Amino acid sequence: MAYGARLESVLGASPQGFESPILRHLQGRRDGTVHVNQPADGRTDVRRARVRRHRRERQIIVFGVLIILVAIAGLFAAGVYRGDVEGPFSAPFTTPVGAFESDVTLACPPPDSYPLPSDQVAVRVLNGTDVNGLAGRAMDTLESRGFVKVAVGNWSLTHSDNVRIVFGAAGVQHAYTVARQFESAGLVLDNREGTLVDVILGDGFAEAPALRDALAPELSPDLALSANAECLPVSLITPRPAPRNLPDNPLDPSPEPSASASASPSPSAES
């Protein structure tokens, strides 16, 4: 006590608000406590309040930005739903030209099409059997119904099926009109030009000729043309090679013979 008083008298009184570390240490020795140098409590509270305020400000900014982004996304989705905004997937999916592949070989008739008048369809009938005169008799029947006769002949290859109708891309409706005349007929697309339709008679037709009756309901001109199996638009069908030589079609304005390096065999006159 005396030592501290003497020291204070030597050093002088402490300024107001300031406590000498030496005197604080000596005071601690007198009352048995140890004082550690630390900032006043008021300064600590101010620093903590400042940290909390900055943290809250950052949170407000982050959540504000997120709310704005969600609102923009919602407005965009609503615009796409109403059709006011074009969406990222609004473009139609398309198949590149030349990339389409299919086992289907039957060409579909034109949409909403009906049989043509028979006098607008030119026909050549070919005999693919050993039965003499088969093509001539079939041609007589078709000609009596108004179809335009182009030629009658023999098919150089044997055809075991019933009837095959061969046509080009320009003669799809013509081919379906002719096919209606038969109970059963397969349609084959080749790369010929013009609308000439070839009718190839096979062994099945020779055994049981299956020309429909002229008054059959299937021959009604008001009955729309339709395929009897899965079909594709003619533009998606790969055509077969046409015969090297095709007769002139009197119904085509400017007939041109079709040629191909691997053409189908040409028919001969029926025996």
C-alpha positions in Angstrom: 0.0 0.0 0.0 2.8 2.4 1.0 4.8 1.3 -2.0 1.9 1.9 -4.4 1.2 5.3 -2.9 4.8 6.3 -3.1 5.0 5.1 -6.8 1.8 7.0 -7.6 3.3 10.1 -6.0 6.4 9.7 -8.1 4.6 9.0 -11.4 1.8 11.4 -10.8 -1.9 10.9 -10.9 -3.3 9.1 -13.9 -5.2 11.0 -16.4 -9.0 10.8 -16.2 -10.2 7.6 -17.9 -6.8 6.0 -18.0 -5.5 3.4 -15.6 -1.8 2.7 -15.4 -1.0 -1.0 -16.1 1.6 -1.0 -13.3 -0.9 0.3 -10.8 -3.6 -2.2 -12.0 -1.1 -5.0 -11.6 -0.1 -3.9 -8.1 -3.8 -3.5 -7.2 -4.4 -7.1 -8.4 -1.6 -8.3 -6.1 -3.2 -6.5 -3.2 -6.8 -8.0 -3.7 -5.6 -11.4 -5.0 -7.1 -11.0 -8.6 -5.4 -11.1 -11.9 -6.5 -8.5 -14.6 -6.0 -9.3 -18.2 -5.6 -6.5 -20.8 -8.9 -6.5 -22.9 -11.0 -3.9 -24.7 -13.8 -2.4 -22.8 -17.2 -4.1 -23.1 -18.8 -1.3 -25.0 -16.3 -1.7 -27.9 -16.9 -5.4 -28.2 -20.7 -5.0 -28.4 -20.3 -2.4 -31.1 -18.0 -4.7 -33.1 -20.4 -7.6 -32.8 -23.4 -5.5 -33.8 -21.5 -4.3 -36.9 -20.7 -8.0 -37.9 -24.3 -9.0 -37.5 -25.5 -6.1 -39.5 -23.1 -6.9 -42.4 -24.2 -10.5 -42.3 -27.9 -9.6 -42.5 -27.1 -7.2 -45.4 -25.4 -10.0 -47.4 -28.3 -12.4 -46.7 -30.8 -9.8 -47.9 -28.8 -9.2 -51.1 -28.4 -13.0 -51.9 -32.1 -13.8 -51.2 -33.2 -10.7 -53.1 -31.3 -11.8 -56.2 -32.7 -15.4 -56.0 -36.2 -14.1 -55.7 -35.7 -11.8 -58.8 -34.4 -14.8 -60.8 -37.3 -17.0 -59.8 -39.7 -14.3 -60.7 -38.1 -13.8 -64.2 -38.2 -17.6 -64.8 -41.9 -17.7 -63.8 -42.8 -14.9 -66.2 -40.9 -16.6 -69.0 -42.6 -19.9 -68.4 -46.0 -18.2 -68.3 -45.2 -16.5 -71.6 -44.2 -19.8 -73.2 -47.4 -21.4 -71.9 -49.6 -18.7 -73.4 -47.7 -18.7 -76.6 -46.5 -15.1 -76.2 -42.8 -16.2 -76.1 -41.1 -18.7 -78.2 -39.7 -21.5 -76.0 -36.3 -23.1 -76.4 -37.8 -26.3 -77.7 -40.5 -24.9 -80.0 -38.6 -25.8 -83.2 -40.1 -29.0 -84.8 -38.0 -32.1 -84.9 -37.1 -33.0 -88.4 -35.4 -35.9 -90.1 -32.5 -35.0 -92.3 -33.0 -35.6 -96.0 -31.6 -39.0 -96.9 -31.5 -40.3 -93.4 -35.0 -41.9 -93.5 -35.0 -45.7 -93.7 -38.0 -48.1 -93.7 -38.9 -51.5 -94.9 -42.3 -50.2 -96.2 -42.4 -50.3 -100.0 -46.1 -49.4 -100.6 -46.8 -45.9 -101.7 -49.9 -44.3 -100.2 -52.6 -42.8 -102.4 -52.9 -39.1 -102.5 -54.7 -37.7 -99.5 -58.5 -37.5 -99.9 -58.3 -38.9 -103.4 -60.9 -40.8 -105.3 -60.8 -43.2 -108.3 -60.2 -41.4 -111.6 -62.6 -41.8 -114.5 -61.5 -45.0 -116.3 -61.0 -43.1 -119.6 -58.2 -41.1 -117.9 -56.2 -44.3 -117.1 -53.9 -46.0 -119.6 -53.1 -49.7 -119.0 -50.8 -52.3 -120.3 -51.6 -55.9 -119.3 -48.7 -58.4 -119.2 -49.0 -62.2 -118.8 -46.6 -63.7 -116.2 -47.9 -67.2 -116.5 -47.9 -70.1 -119.0 -51.6 -69.7 -119.7 -52.1 -68.4 -123.3 -54.4 -65.5 -123.8 -54.7 -64.6 -120.1 -53.6 -61.0 -120.6 -55.8 -60.5 -123.6 -58.9 -61.6 -121.8 -58.2 -59.3 -118.8 -57.5 -56.4 -121.1 -60.8 -56.9 -122.9 -62.6 -56.7 -119.5 -60.7 -53.5 -118.5 -61.2 -51.9 -121.9 -65.0 -52.7 -121.7 -65.0 -50.7 -118.5 -63.5 -47.6 -120.2 -59.8 -48.0 -119.5 -57.4 -47.0 -122.3 -55.6 -50.0 -123.9 -51.9 -49.4 -124.5 -50.6 -52.9 -125.1 -50.9 -56.6 -124.2 -47.8 -58.8 -123.8 -45.9 -61.5 -122.0 -43.8 -60.8 -118.9 -40.4 -62.4 -119.3 -40.3 -63.5 -115.6 -42.6 -65.9 -113.9 -45.0 -64.2 -111.5 -46.4 -66.6 -108.9 -48.6 -64.1 -107.1 -52.1 -62.9 -108.1 -51.8 -59.5 -109.7 -49.0 -56.9 -109.6 -49.7 -53.2 -110.5 -46.5 -51.3 -111.5 -46.5 -47.6 -111.8 -44.4 -44.4 -111.5 -44.6 -41.5 -109.1 -46.9 -39.6 -111.4 -49.3 -42.5 -111.7 -50.1 -43.3 -108.0 -53.8 -42.4 -108.3 -54.0 -44.2 -111.6 -52.6 -47.3 -110.2 -55.0 -47.4 -107.2 -57.9 -46.9 -109.6 -56.8 -49.9 -111.6 -56.1 -52.0 -108.5 -59.7 -51.5 -107.4 -60.8 -53.7 -110.3 -59.1 -56.8 -108.8 -59.9 -58.7 -105.6 -56.2 -58.9 -104.7 -53.4 -56.8 -106.2 -50.0 -55.7 -105.0 -48.7 -52.2 -106.0 -45.1 -51.6 -106.9 -43.4 -48.3 -107.5 -40.7 -48.0 -110.2 -38.8 -45.0 -111.6 -40.8 -44.7 -114.9 -42.0 -41.3 -116.1 -45.6 -40.7 -116.9 -48.8 -42.3 -115.8 -48.8 -45.6 -117.7 -49.9 -48.5 -115.4 -48.7 -52.0 -116.0 -50.9 -54.9 -114.8 -48.8 -58.2 -114.4 -51.0 -61.3 -114.1 -49.5 -64.2 -112.0 -50.3 -67.8 -111.4 -52.8 -67.0 -108.7 -54.9 -65.0 -111.2 -54.6 -67.8 -113.8 -56.0 -70.3 -111.3 -58.8 -68.1 -110.1 -59.3 -64.9 -112.1 -60.4 -62.3 -109.5 -61.7 -59.3 -111.5 -64.5 -57.6 -109.5 -67.9 -57.4 -110.9 -68.6 -54.1 -112.6 -71.4 -53.3 -110.1 -69.4 -54.3 -107.0 -69.6 -51.7 -104.2 -65.8 -51.5 -104.0 -65.9 -49.9 -107.5 -68.0 -47.0 -106.4 -66.5 -43.7 -107.6 -67.5 -42.1 -104.3 -65.4 -44.5 -102.2 -62.1 -42.8 -101.4 -58.9 -44.6 -102.3 -57.0 -46.3 -99.5 -54.1 -48.7 -99.0 -54.7 -52.2 -97.8 -51.4 -52.3 -95.9 -48.9 -49.9 -94.2 -47.8 -47.3 -96.6 -45.7 -44.2 -96.9 -45.8 -41.0 -99.1 -44.4 -41.7 -102.6 -41.5 -39.3 -101.9 -40.2 -41.6 -99.1 -40.3 -44.8 -101.2 -37.2 -46.0 -103.1 -38.5 -46.9 -106.6 -37.5 -50.0 -108.5 -35.9 -49.8 -111.9 -38.4 -49.4 -114.7 -38.3 -51.5 -117.9 -35.8 -50.3 -120.5 -38.5 -49.7 -123.1 -42.0 -48.4 -122.3 -44.8 -47.9 -124.9 -46.1 -44.4 -125.5 -49.0 -43.4 -123.3 -51.5 -41.5 -125.4 -52.8 -39.8 -122.3 -49.4 -38.3 -121.3 -48.7 -34.9 -123.0 -45.0 -35.6 -123.7 -44.1 -39.2 -123.0 -40.4 -40.0 -122.7 -39.0 -43.6 -122.4 -37.5 -44.4 -119.0 -34.1 -46.0 -118.9 -31.9 -47.4 -116.0 -28.6 -49.2 -115.8 -30.3 -52.1 -114.0 -33.7 -51.9 -115.6 -36.4 -54.5 -115.3 -36.8 -56.9 -118.3 -38.9 -55.6 -121.2 -42.0 -57.6 -122.0 -42.7 -59.2 -125.3 -45.9 -59.6 -127.3 -48.3 -62.1 -125.8 -48.3 -65.5 -127.5 
